């Protein structure tokens, strides 16, 4: 009975990861930047004296990470130095349109000044064409800039679109 409950909890966790959207949120006016999967993991950038710190939670267990803190470096052997990094191949570029369907912009508010009068004037019609239900972009001439960006990514939909695209490319050959 214990194993059935454990397996059921594991299946529920996998379904939660696949169906709940990953949240990417940026708000420059409040200095709020985070990435999270609700209930499982959350990572937040905290501005500090250096540049930033990362504070996060994994299953409600908090952690802190300072990427600029000096650490001891271990000695590399000769075999480690000879290894070359291999660059990934870009042969799967046809998967990009399908994968982009998994991304949902919930909110985008951009208020920008480029400090160039003519560039600002050129951006006004471009921004007015892009504006819509969830996207509000504007150009100001006051010297301020701010952005609020809320993006949701469903991992199950992303995985499904990649599998579907791979299946189509396999069946076409």
C-alpha positions in Angstrom: 0.0 0.0 0.0 2.9 2.3 0.8 4.4 1.8 -2.6 1.1 2.6 -4.4 0.9 5.9 -2.5 4.5 6.7 -3.3 4.0 5.9 -7.0 0.8 7.9 -7.1 2.6 10.9 -5.5 5.5 10.6 -8.0 3.0 10.5 -11.0 1.2 13.6 -9.6 4.5 15.4 -9.3 5.4 14.6 -12.9 2.0 15.8 -14.1 2.3 19.0 -12.0 5.7 19.7 -13.6 4.3 19.1 -17.1 1.0 21.0 -16.8 1.8 23.9 -14.5 3.4 26.9 -16.3 7.0 28.0 -15.6 6.8 31.7 -14.7 9.5 34.2 -15.9 8.8 37.6 -14.3 10.7 40.8 -14.6 9.8 44.2 -13.2 12.5 46.9 -13.4 10.7 49.5 -11.4 10.5 47.3 -8.3 13.8 45.4 -9.0 11.9 42.1 -9.1 13.3 39.3 -11.2 12.4 35.6 -10.8 11.9 32.3 -12.5 9.7 29.7 -10.9 7.5 26.6 -11.1 4.8 27.1 -8.5 5.0 24.8 -5.5 8.3 23.2 -6.6 11.1 25.7 -7.3 11.6 29.4 -7.4 14.8 31.4 -8.1 15.0 35.2 -7.6 17.7 37.7 -8.4 18.3 40.1 -5.5 20.3 43.3 -6.3 23.2 43.8 -3.8 26.4 45.8 -3.6 28.2 43.6 -6.0 25.8 42.9 -8.9 23.2 40.4 -7.7 22.6 37.3 -5.5 20.4 34.4 -6.2 17.9 33.4 -3.6 15.6 30.4 -4.2 13.4 27.8 -2.8 13.2 24.1 -3.7 10.1 22.4 -2.1 10.0 25.2 0.4 13.6 24.8 1.4 15.4 28.1 1.1 18.9 28.6 -0.3 21.2 31.5 -1.2 23.9 31.6 -3.9 26.4 34.3 -4.6 27.9 33.8 -8.1 30.6 36.4 -7.5 32.0 34.8 -4.3 35.6 33.5 -4.7 35.9 29.8 -4.4 38.9 27.5 -4.2 39.8 26.1 -7.6 40.9 22.5 -7.8 44.0 21.6 -9.8 43.2 20.3 -13.3 45.0 17.3 -14.6 46.6 17.2 -18.1 43.8 15.0 -19.4 41.2 17.6 -18.4 43.0 20.4 -20.2 43.1 18.5 -23.5 39.3 18.1 -23.7 37.7 20.5 -26.2 34.2 21.7 -26.0 31.9 20.6 -28.8 29.4 23.1 -30.1 25.9 21.8 -30.5 24.6 21.4 -34.0 21.9 23.7 -35.2 20.2 21.2 -37.5 16.8 21.3 -35.6 15.9 24.9 -36.5 12.6 23.7 -37.9 11.4 23.0 -34.4 11.5 26.6 -33.3 8.0 27.6 -34.6 6.4 24.7 -32.8 8.3 25.3 -29.6 7.3 29.0 -29.6 3.6 28.0 -29.3 4.4 26.9 -25.7 5.4 30.4 -24.7 2.6 32.8 -23.6 3.2 36.5 -22.9 0.8 37.3 -20.1 2.0 40.9 -19.7 4.5 43.1 -21.4 4.7 46.8 -20.5 7.6 48.6 -21.9 8.2 52.4 -21.4 11.5 53.4 -23.0 13.5 56.5 -24.0 16.5 55.9 -26.2 18.0 59.4 -25.7 17.8 60.0 -29.4 14.9 62.1 -30.7 14.8 60.6 -34.2 15.1 57.0 -32.9 12.2 57.6 -30.5 10.2 59.0 -33.4 10.8 55.9 -35.5 9.8 53.6 -32.6 6.4 55.2 -32.0 4.7 53.7 -35.1 6.5 50.3 -34.6 5.3 50.1 -31.0 1.8 51.1 -31.9 1.6 48.2 -34.4 2.8 45.7 -31.8 0.5 46.9 -29.0 -2.4 44.6 -28.2 -4.3 42.9 -25.4 -1.3 41.9 -23.3 1.4 44.0 -24.8 1.7 47.8 -24.1 4.8 49.5 -25.5 5.3 53.2 -25.6 8.1 55.7 -26.1 8.6 58.6 -23.8 10.8 61.6 -24.2 11.5 62.0 -20.4 14.7 59.9 -20.1 13.1 57.1 -18.2 12.9 53.4 -18.9 10.9 50.6 -17.3 9.7 47.1 -18.2 7.3 44.6 -16.7 7.4 41.2 -18.4 5.4 38.1 -17.4 6.1 35.0 -19.5 4.5 31.6 -19.0 6.0 28.4 -20.4 4.1 25.1 -20.1 6.7 22.3 -20.2 4.2 19.7 -21.3 3.2 21.7 -24.3 6.8 22.4 -25.1 7.7 18.7 -24.9 4.6 17.8 -27.0 5.5 20.3 -29.8 9.1 19.0 -29.9 7.8 15.4 -30.2 5.2 16.3 -32.8 7.9 18.2 -34.9 10.3 15.3 -34.6 7.5 12.8 -35.7 6.6 15.0 -38.7 10.3 15.2 -39.8 10.7 11.5 -39.3 7.5 10.6 -41.3 8.5 13.0 -44.2 11.8 11.2 -44.8 
